[in-house]
């Protein structure tokens, strides 16, 4: 058999390739014809549905609406997830803790949980109470589905015409959602969650169940929750026996309980009740003639003094108890009595001074809010102020608000430096320009102090030194590259801050060592408590002892071995330097006569936040001033109002107690005096008999006069004496008539977070 030649093989291959090409071309041609024919058939069929003119426009609009609606539904579902995560199958049962709180002396100070007195069924509520509530807070309650755009618009229009907030914008369901699941934080996220939770409540409860929960759980002022408890507190009678005038006054409390509480401001409460009565007429629930008697004879509450209420404190304590219950530390008991470290004398003083300072100086400094936490050095919570007015806002700025600490963060930096063995208080450091990458921190006035001992750098709050410390900490680990060394040093600073008590997430940025991250007031108090107690971690706590309904003690604050986070030498060095801040630096207004005080002030960029955190051997106090919307104050610094608030609260708190020295410092003058005389003269117990025959109020008045006499005696002849609210002209009260513009605060040194400034050729401490 003859084998094909190469030429023949080549010809065969060419023919096969041509055949394959022809097959492909034919296939593509046939497919194209088939596809074209199918498309023509499709067009003939679809032409039957073709529309033109206005029908085409309507169809396109509908198609776009469906597309956008589907996208919007997916987006809403994403927004709804955080809200729905707050709910669970037993969400209502989680509210069944009934907790009675006692102060440190065993006196009942408040209750939280389901024991708001929900003993009355909804059909037993007086009809006038429900009508008064619905007409003012949510007139379309039985018509809407949780959110009422029409009611919100009507409230806005009516309130703008009336010049006051006479009608509510949020529905009752939205308000209940906030009470059950959320805080009073003023944020878009909270409003979104509130809206979704309102829809969720409407789908799970009937209208009457929602109304009943709201009537039982709403805060009504005076430490009372729920309409039943409020009727007894304000009028001394059962809710079912109240009159129309009394029902109107109670209904006026739901939106602003502190502002319109009759035992606080009776004229305002009666004016608000009159608005409620007119709302009932507009809603068609009563006639004009029916309300005339109530208008002519307004409700009169029973005589009741303004009791000390520690609502922010108790809210936080209740959260602590719920956490303990969830962790199984309280067995299965749900009715509990909790003894707290709360000191009502200090709490009242803190509340009064915060209100007084904001009233006198708030307008001048453009500041609306303040917060304060006072701890024992071991972390026991003595007092807490979470805002200017609990009735206006239950959002706790002492525990839930994250704000930049400014220079008050620097003690954590110096603690890390001392713990690493790199520095001592007398170590000479150089205040000179320093940069990390293209970021170069500046001192105030863009001046530099040159070579100074480290304690003076702390007192002046020089910004360059903490940055140089972060670099030095990294280089001590063997890292030569400056930026990488600074990053490693910042990691050490963050670790130190967390060990000392800061619980918020500290973000590693180049400006972190000078206070650009965010912390809470209570964390600041806990962190500084380490200096006051000798170097041990002091986690804040409000539950000293917990008893069940049978009186059995089921929990005591754990007497576990303390966790040492700083050595005694580091604590002694830090106390020496921070005491210099108060005695020679920016914290002079916090000085207490005869008592060693240490602390640090802080002010952030654009004067948004002003801090003072100070301590003695007896107490630790953290103070913050600022605005909820993060707007700038009028040059408010930590060494002014915050230090003044700290002083005005702590001065009476240190009267009549055994003065303890700061670890590593010499005894306080008053402590030495007490030792020579045999001890303190009287304990600071508002219920103790050590006050002799004087009442608690008399004791406070005499103590205030004593402080005033000392102030007058210290003022040099011919020099303007400070008023009771401040230590110098920067905080003196200015008398202004209503309507006068707020005067700018007197000139004063800028705050330490921004360094120092040159004044007449010298460096001025701030």
VOFILUM-939178 format. One record per residue (C-alpha): residue number from 1; z, y, x. Coordinates in steps of 0.001 Angstrom, whole numbers, plus 500000, padded with zeros to 6 digits. Last residue first. Example, Ala and Ser with C-alpha at 12.3 -4.5 7.8 and 13.67 -1.06 7.14 Angstrom:
residues 2
   dofi        w        v        u
      2   507140   498940   513670
      1   507800   495500   512300
END
This chain:
residues 766
   dofi        w        v        u
    766   581347   577406   497568
    765   582340   578391   501064
    764   580726   581547   502462
    763   579131   581427   505902
    762   579423   584758   507674
    761   576924   587473   508648
    760   577548   589631   505591
    759   577223   586677   503228
    758   575198   583671   504381
    757   574930   580922   501798
    756   576144   577400   501523
    755   574863   574108   500157
    754   572953   573532   496912
    753   575251   570866   495582
    752   578086   573158   496635
    751   577802   575519   493727
    750   576801   579169   493946
    749   579482   581760   494591
    748   580285   584053   491663
    747   578773   587000   489862
    746   580325   587669   486498
    745   578969   585671   483581
    744   576099   587279   481676
    743   577211   588990   478491
    742   576590   587256   475222
    741   574791   589560   472819
    740   576973   591138   470167
    739   576524   589708   466667
    738   580208   589247   466003
    737   582226   591561   468243
    736   582840   590598   471802
    735   586094   590442   473754
    734   585546   589017   477188
    733   587945   586341   478415
    732   588291   586047   482136
    731   586496   583097   483708
    730   584665   584691   486611
    729   587400   587290   486971
    728   589793   584791   488441
    727   591979   581791   487677
    726   590991   581279   484091
    725   591999   580824   480462
    724   595432   582422   480462
    723   594058   585724   481709
    722   593783   586530   485340
    721   595562   589607   486676
    720   593548   592549   487930
    719   595132   593665   491180
    718   597297   596798   491364
    717   600355   594868   492464
    716   599573   591386   493683
    715   599373   588575   491070
    714   601807   585730   491914
    713   604545   586861   489511
    712   602062   587131   486643
    711   600838   583571   487215
    710   604391   582206   487444
    709   605302   583935   484192
    708   602204   582474   482506
    707   603047   578950   483683
    706   606580   579277   482259
    705   605182   580659   479030
    704   602887   577620   478706
    703   605768   575216   479349
    702   607868   577032   476757
    701   605064   576699   474204
    700   604499   572999   474965
    699   608231   572187   474684
    698   608431   574092   471428
    697   605511   572056   470056
    696   607217   568800   471032
    695   610362   569857   469268
    694   613370   570985   471235
    693   616728   569272   470808
    692   616378   567228   473950
    691   612829   566705   475106
    690   614065   563504   476673
    689   614169   562028   473168
    688   610739   560557   473678
    687   607897   560838   471194
    686   605710   563308   473100
    685   606398   561417   476332
    684   605873   563411   479524
    683   609139   562337   481085
    682   611816   564900   481843
    681   613586   566464   484825
    680   611988   564452   487586
    679   614116   562761   490247
    678   617329   563063   492234
    677   617257   566677   493341
    676   616178   566003   496936
    675   613634   563408   495857
    674   612301   565804   493256
    673   611803   568549   495846
    672   609973   566141   498122
    671   607678   565226   495236
    670   607198   568906   494409
    669   606101   569648   497970
    668   603704   566674   497917
    667   604437   564065   500532
    666   602147   563972   503541
    665   598722   562484   503089
    664   597539   558916   503775
    663   597745   557750   500187
    662   598176   560733   497856
    661   601762   561460   496910
    660   603401   560592   493622
    659   605145   563170   491445
    658   607716   561651   489104
    657   607088   563173   485707
    656   608431   566226   483876
    655   605378   568433   484331
    654   602333   566758   485870
    653   600445   566609   482570
    652   601185   570313   482054
    651   599111   571190   485151
    650   596512   568469   484644
    649   594845   569870   481546
    648   594514   573477   482713
    647   593572   572383   486236
    646   590784   570040   485176
    645   589436   572644   482760
    644   589413   575252   485555
    643   587619   572873   487907
    642   584967   572238   485237
    641   584748   575955   484279
    640   584199   577302   487817
    639   583907   575028   490867
    638   581375   572806   489154
    637   578973   575674   488714
    636   577543   577385   485625
    635   574565   579545   486565
    634   573620   580308   482941
    633   573164   576693   481881
    632   569841   574916   482207
    631   568440   572769   479425
    630   569161   569041   479565
    629   568866   568679   475768
    628   572499   567615   475453
    627   573736   570647   477356
    626   576148   570728   480295
    625   579756   570454   481439
    624   581325   567404   483087
    623   584936   566643   484044
    622   586457   563609   485788
    621   590242   563247   486005
    620   592401   560904   488070
    619   596159   560885   487558
    618   599447   560262   489343
    617   598797   560365   493104
    616   596523   563298   492453
    615   592890   563348   491440
    614   589759   565404   491037
    613   586217   565124   489725
    612   584562   568443   488945
    611   581076   568570   487559
    610   578394   571019   486409
    609   575049   569794   485092
    608   571814   571652   484326
    607   572371   574436   486864
    606   568665   574566   487802
    605   569247   571642   490169
    604   572628   569967   489884
    603   576169   571237   490377
    602   579043   569290   491870
    601   582736   569684   492537
    600   584885   567367   494608
    599   588490   566269   494507
    598   591917   566199   496098
    597   595187   567605   494765
    596   598580   567642   496477
    595   601169   568968   494035
    594   603514   571962   494556
    593   601521   574296   492328
    592   598394   572582   491162
    591   595035   573557   492678
    590   591977   572928   490520
    589   590730   576516   490799
    588   590386   576039   494550
    587   587731   573350   494161
    586   584952   575067   496096
    585   586617   574928   499490
    584   589937   575606   501212
    583   592685   573857   499240
    582   590556   571896   496789
    581   587799   570856   499186
    580   590428   570333   501929
    579   592072   567713   499696
    578   588720   565948   499660
    577   588765   565744   503463
    576   592345   564448   503817
    575   591925   562067   500895
    574   588752   560696   502473
    573   590518   560099   505798
    572   593482   558380   504139
    571   591167   556213   502031
    570   589153   555202   505106
    569   592375   554321   506918
    568   593729   552290   504002
    567   590516   550217   503945
    566   588110   550610   501050
    565   587015   548062   498403
    564   590229   546106   497885
    563   590070   543951   494761
    562   593460   543877   493103
    561   595152   540491   492667
    560   594981   539703   488949
    559   597603   541017   486554
    558   595182   540794   483660
    557   595841   543232   480883
    556   597713   541196   478344
    555   596127   539090   475616
    554   597186   536852   472738
    553   600581   538403   472028
    552   601731   536908   468727
    551   602449   539424   465969
    550   601136   537135   463237
    549   598044   539307   462685
    548   597102   538916   466345
    547   598512   540934   469231
    546   596639   542610   472087
    545   598245   544268   475115
    544   597142   546864   477647
    543   593730   547339   476096
    542   592093   550625   477111
    541   590577   549732   480473
    540   588781   551543   483288
    539   587980   549306   486302
    538   590010   550494   489285
    537   588791   548979   492552
    536   591438   549225   495261
    535   591481   551671   498191
    534   594907   553343   498150
    533   595314   554144   494470
    532   594038   557738   494474
    531   590977   557138   496652
    530   589865   554172   494529
    529   590464   556317   491430
    528   587506   558424   492606
    527   585083   555671   491586
    526   586749   555048   488226
    525   586650   558748   487317
    524   582983   558928   488285
    523   582275   555831   486209
    522   583940   557452   483196
    521   581780   560552   483549
    520   578561   558573   483675
    519   576031   558370   486502
    518   572470   559486   487221
    517   570676   559712   490574
    516   569959   563042   492311
    515   573404   563320   493912
    514   573000   564400   497543
    513   572713   560850   498897
    512   569995   560019   496289
    511   567532   562628   497584
    510   565402   560118   499522
    509   565178   557912   496443
    508   566722   554489   495873
    507   567542   554399   492179
    506   571179   553866   491300
    505   571491   551662   488210
    504   574663   552628   486393
    503   577939   550785   487050
    502   579595   553130   489564
    501   583034   551634   490281
    500   583874   551585   494000
    499   581779   548501   494710
    498   578790   550155   493062
    497   579175   553289   495174
    496   579518   551263   498396
    495   576406   549190   497649
    494   574444   552344   496856
    493   575569   553892   500161
    492   574565   550764   502078
    491   571137   550771   500420
    490   570848   554458   501323
    489   571403   553554   504961
    488   568644   550949   504874
    487   566270   553560   503420
    486   567332   556148   506017
    485   566689   553631   508818
    484   563240   552922   507391
    483   562459   556652   507409
    482   563861   557105   510947
    481   562261   554095   512643
    480   564920   552802   515035
    479   566568   550179   512854
    478   569405   548435   514711
    477   571935   548341   511877
    476   573623   551449   513295
    475   570221   553118   512895
    474   570448   552568   509151
    473   573891   554145   508847
    472   572748   557058   511039
    471   569810   557779   508724
    470   572041   557813   505630
    469   574501   560031   507530
    468   571715   562498   508347
    467   570973   562791   504634
    466   574682   563238   503864
    465   574791   566008   506540
    464   571784   568009   505381
    463   573278   568986   502039
    462   576347   570850   503233
    461   579138   570444   500705
    460   581146   573273   502253
    459   584369   571245   501981
    458   582577   568065   503027
    457   580906   569776   506002
    456   584338   571159   506885
    455   585772   567649   506961
    454   582847   566598   509170
    453   583706   569060   511909
    452   581054   571762   512334
    451   578105   572305   514712
    450   575353   574417   513139
    449   576157   576196   509875
    448   572608   576310   508557
    447   570965   578819   506249
    446   568312   578279   503593
    445   570376   580395   501155
    444   571729   577223   499591
    443   571190   574347   501961
    442   567766   572786   502054
    441   566596   569188   501934
    440   563293   568378   503715
    439   560902   565940   502050
    438   557551   565412   503811
    437   558594   562175   505449
    436   562342   562268   505721
    435   563195   565721   507038
    434   566225   567325   508693
    433   566983   570966   509447
    432   570386   571642   511043
    431   574029   571151   510134
    430   575299   569285   513164
    429   578262   566952   512884
    428   581460   567075   514940
    427   583794   564189   514164
    426   587173   565519   512958
    425   587072   563628   509659
    424   586061   560467   511541
    423   582589   558992   511809
    422   580578   555872   512653
    421   583186   553271   511738
    420   581002   551781   508999
    419   583800   552420   506489
    418   583787   556110   507438
    417   580049   556446   506743
    416   580229   554466   503506
    415   583112   556643   502325
    414   581148   559765   503300
    413   578241   558709   501101
    412   580519   557760   498193
    411   582247   561136   498544
    410   578793   562777   498177
    409   578337   561985   494478
    408   580246   565113   493349
    407   577519   567061   495161
    406   575072   566596   492304
    405   576328   564200   489628
    404   573041   563773   487719
    403   573712   562793   484117
    402   573791   559511   482190
    401   575441   559967   478793
    400   577128   556865   477338
    399   580740   556938   478542
    398   581953   560540   478664
    397   579103   561903   476561
    396   580211   559794   473605
    395   577751   560332   470764
    394   579923   560848   467656
    393   578285   564194   467027
    392   579248   566995   464653
    391   582517   565393   463563
    390   583368   564458   467132
    389   583088   568091   468233
    388   582774   569371   471815
    387   582042   566017   473356
    386   583413   562705   474604
    385   586950   563788   475407
    384   589005   560891   476743
    383   592687   560371   477513
    382   595025   558030   479404
    381   592588   555207   480232
    380   594324   552746   482567
    379   592133   552424   485681
    378   594799   551666   488331
    377   594959   555326   489421
    376   595825   556293   485839
    375   592758   557630   484163
    374   591620   560887   482567
    373   588063   561235   481264
    372   586449   564540   480307
    371   583297   565661   478536
    370   581733   569037   477826
    369   579000   570421   475616
    368   577420   573708   474579
    367   576732   575685   477763
    366   574883   579001   477911
    365   577379   580390   480473
    364   578330   583476   478486
    363   577972   581631   475182
    362   580256   578772   476212
    361   582902   580991   477807
    360   585549   581659   475172
    359   584731   578997   472582
    358   583697   576415   475161
    357   586891   577057   477113
    356   589130   576823   474037
    355   587513   573664   472664
    354   587792   571897   476026
    353   591361   573170   476428
    352   592417   571941   472990
    351   590914   568468   473322
    350   592375   567981   476819
    349   595835   569152   475727
    348   595732   566880   472719
    347   594784   563897   474855
    346   597449   564688   477452
    345   600192   564759   474813
    344   598669   561801   472985
    343   598837   559545   476038
    342   596579   556543   475417
    341   597501   553534   477605
    340   596570   551255   474674
    339   598478   548744   472562
    338   596069   546768   470402
    337   596863   545229   467030
    336   594350   542660   465812
    335   592872   541182   462658
    334   589878   539051   463744
    333   591584   536159   465553
    332   589233   533433   466780
    331   590542   533336   470349
    330   590917   536834   471799
    329   589321   536210   475217
    328   586293   534467   473695
    327   583713   536680   475426
    326   582569   538084   472075
    325   586173   539024   471308
    324   586557   540770   474675
    323   583355   542702   474081
    322   584503   543676   470603
    321   587808   544864   472075
    320   586015   547022   474654
    319   583825   548520   471942
    318   586952   549311   469933
    317   588406   551060   472998
    316   585267   553199   473304
    315   585447   554206   469647
    314   589205   554745   469987
    313   588810   557169   472883
    312   586040   559132   471181
    311   588218   559316   468060
    310   591423   560415   469748
    309   592850   562277   466771
    308   595922   564470   467041
    307   596868   565437   463531
    306   595888   568824   462219
    305   598785   569366   459879
    304   598686   568159   456307
    303   599590   569878   453089
    302   597716   568087   450327
    301   594201   569268   449710
    300   593322   571893   447092
    299   590113   571378   445146
    298   588403   574418   443674
    297   589519   575846   440323
    296   586872   578388   439249
    295   584043   576320   440693
    294   585404   573075   439253
    293   585787   574679   435833
    292   582252   576045   436006
    291   580765   572686   437001
    290   580379   571337   433468
    289   578738   574527   432180
    288   575881   574314   434661
    287   575161   570789   433496
    286   575708   567541   435352
    285   573527   564850   436942
    284   570282   566767   436582
    283   569533   566843   440313
    282   569661   570638   440300
    281   573089   570527   438600
    280   574437   568039   441148
    279   573081   570228   443948
    278   575003   573167   442483
    277   578215   571126   442711
    276   577438   570122   446300
    275   576907   573753   447320
    274   580275   574636   445757
    273   581886   571810   447761
    272   580443   573327   450970
    271   582007   576678   450135
    270   585299   574917   449417
    269   585251   573082   452747
    268   584365   576281   454616
    267   587305   578091   452997
    266   589639   575139   453776
    265   588858   574950   457488
    264   590858   572267   459330
    263   592816   570571   456519
    262   589750   570906   454288
    261   587432   569050   456723
    260   584128   570949   456552
    259   583281   571266   460244
    258   585008   568028   461186
    257   583270   565941   458531
    256   579754   567356   459021
    255   577232   565152   457174
    254   579550   563086   454985
    253   582167   565775   454370
    252   580488   567589   451482
    251   580810   564516   449302
    250   584599   564727   449660
    249   584652   568349   448503
    248   582398   567553   445547
    247   584609   564616   444528
    246   587649   566894   444709
    245   586054   569463   442410
    244   584969   566738   439966
    243   588488   565320   439894
    242   589862   562346   441820
    241   591647   559451   440114
    240   589289   556617   441142
    239   589699   557624   444788
    238   593428   556924   444736
    237   595638   559956   445423
    236   597111   561903   448336
    235   594382   564549   448261
    234   593081   564693   451833
    233   594261   561376   453268
    232   594192   559319   450060
    231   590756   560547   449091
    230   589550   560045   452668
    229   590737   556410   452791
    228   588759   555552   449654
    227   585728   557564   450761
    226   585296   555674   454015
    225   586561   556178   457536
    224   589519   558418   458325
    223   590431   559945   461704
    222   590857   563383   460189
    221   587176   563510   459355
    220   585152   561477   456845
    219   583360   558940   459071
    218   581062   556797   456956
    217   581875   553074   456676
    216   583063   552463   453117
    215   580765   554812   451190
    214   577844   553716   453371
    213   578537   550032   452797
    212   578723   550587   449048
    211   575463   552549   448974
    210   573638   549830   450899
    209   575031   547129   448617
    208   574018   549175   445564
    207   570464   549573   446842
    206   570168   545840   447435
    205   570276   544435   450924
    204   567917   542576   453277
    203   564604   544401   452849
    202   566227   547819   452522
    201   568295   547116   455639
    200   565152   546317   457647
    199   563422   549488   456481
    198   566469   551495   457562
    197   566504   549597   460856
    196   562914   550671   461474
    195   563697   554329   460816
    194   566888   554317   462904
    193   565101   552692   465829
    192   562499   555465   465772
    191   565218   558145   465485
    190   567138   556611   468409
    189   564030   556496   470590
    188   563242   560122   469808
    187   566626   561173   471148
    186   569786   562887   469957
    185   572397   560232   470657
    184   574553   559735   467582
    183   574979   556039   468304
    182   573262   553061   466726
    181   573826   549822   464796
    180   576127   550245   461824
    179   576538   554016   461567
    178   572898   554733   462473
    177   571610   552205   459969
    176   573952   553694   457346
    175   572496   557149   457997
    174   568975   555795   457640
    173   569879   554081   454367
    172   571464   557281   453053
    171   568173   559041   453742
    170   567851   561568   456526
    169   567181   565219   455654
    168   570543   566128   454126
    167   571043   569104   451855
    166   573123   572256   452206
    165   572414   573014   455820
    164   572373   576765   455669
    163   570142   579763   455148
    162   569516   578918   451516
    161   565758   579236   451718
    160   565510   577272   454950
    159   567886   574652   453545
    158   565826   574245   450394
    157   562530   573853   452276
    156   563906   571419   454844
    155   565694   569398   452171
    154   562504   569182   450083
    153   560526   567941   453085
    152   563118   565263   453852
    151   563251   564199   450208
    150   559477   563811   450072
    149   559376   561877   453360
    148   562022   559422   452095
    147   562660   556496   454417
    146   564536   553454   453139
    145   562099   552334   450449
    144   562356   555349   448133
    143   563300   555471   444441
    142   567021   554685   444200
    141   567926   557111   446980
    140   565716   559928   445695
    139   568525   562518   445764
    138   569701   561496   449233
    137   572613   563404   450782
    136   573482   566097   448265
    135   572588   564620   444876
    134   573456   561107   446041
    133   576963   561988   447200
    132   577944   564087   444195
    131   576508   561480   441834
    130   578456   558682   443537
    129   581716   560630   443403
    128   581160   561774   439799
    127   580730   558169   438687
    126   584170   557259   439965
    125   584063   554161   442181
    124   585172   551016   440337
    123   581578   549782   439941
    122   581277   549954   443735
    121   584255   547685   444328
    120   587359   549225   445881
    119   589086   547387   448749
    118   586793   548844   451412
    117   589698   550377   453271
    116   588337   551251   456704
    115   589745   547907   457743
    114   586251   546712   458550
    113   586545   547923   462106
    112   588573   550688   463671
    111   592059   552003   463189
    110   594026   554942   464491
    109   596985   556319   466408
    108   599840   553944   465555
    107   602849   554719   467760
    106   603797   552062   470321
    105   604656   554360   473229
    104   601369   553825   475106
    103   599405   554596   471951
    102   598791   552035   469243
    101   595438   550922   467853
    100   594915   548848   464712
     99   591818   546652   464852
     98   590016   544907   462001
     97   587053   542964   463378
     96   584646   542185   460534
     95   581658   544149   461828
     94   580080   541131   463491
     93   580006   539536   460052
     92   577382   542063   459018
     91   575011   541134   461825
     90   575451   537382   461252
     89   571754   536451   461232
     88   571028   539005   463910
     87   570152   542654   464210
     86   570070   544864   467284
     85   566940   543069   468509
     84   565201   544428   465412
     83   565517   547970   466713
     82   564194   547182   470189
     81   561226   545262   468658
     80   560192   547939   466169
     79   558240   550056   468670
     78   556056   547058   469586
     77   555525   546261   465909
     76   554590   549875   465299
     75   551944   549662   468039
     74   550455   546452   466597
     73   550392   548038   463140
     72   548766   551167   464556
     71   545974   549123   466100
     70   545352   547354   462803
     69   545454   550674   460975
     68   543028   552217   463434
     67   540516   549453   462795
     66   541059   549415   459028
     65   540772   553211   458882
     64   537589   553142   460941
     63   536027   550625   458547
     62   537100   552663   455529
     61   535584   555832   456973
     60   532343   554036   457728
     59   532183   552684   454178
     58   532952   556072   452639
     57   530258   557759   454728
     56   527675   555096   453794
     55   528572   555477   450112
     54   528159   559244   450416
     53   524538   558876   451452
     52   523163   555433   452087
     51   524183   551837   451586
     50   522785   548622   453033
     49   524044   545439   451415
     48   520616   543993   450455
     47   519406   545000   453841
     46   521842   542449   455264
     45   519705   539519   453984
     44   516418   540947   455211
     43   518049   541892   458517
     42   519398   538368   458984
     41   515958   536855   458212
     40   514442   539196   460779
     39   517128   538218   463260
     38   516382   534536   462682
     37   512664   535142   463225
     36   513383   537025   466411
     35   515697   534290   467626
     34   513098   531603   466864
     33   510344   533601   468581
     32   512576   534221   471569
     31   513532   530571   471739
     30   509881   529502   471601
     29   508995   531923   474381
     28   512013   530896   476474
     27   511092   527242   476056
     26   507444   527849   476862
     25   508366   529766   479965
     24   510801   527069   481080
     23   508250   524295   480459
     22   505516   526210   482277
     21   507817   526732   485231
     20   508682   523055   485281
     19   504986   522082   485166
     18   504163   524540   487951
     17   506971   523140   490077
     16   505748   519596   489454
     15   502176   520599   490410
     14   503394   522249   493622
     13   505433   519185   494514
     12   502469   516894   493920
     11   500185   519073   496096
     10   502729   519069   498941
      9   503061   515305   498761
      8   499264   514949   498904
      7   499086   517179   501978
      6   501848   515238   503660
      5   499944   512024   503161
      4   500755   509532   500524
      3   501579   506004   501805
      2   498903   503340   501413
      1   500000   500000   500000
END
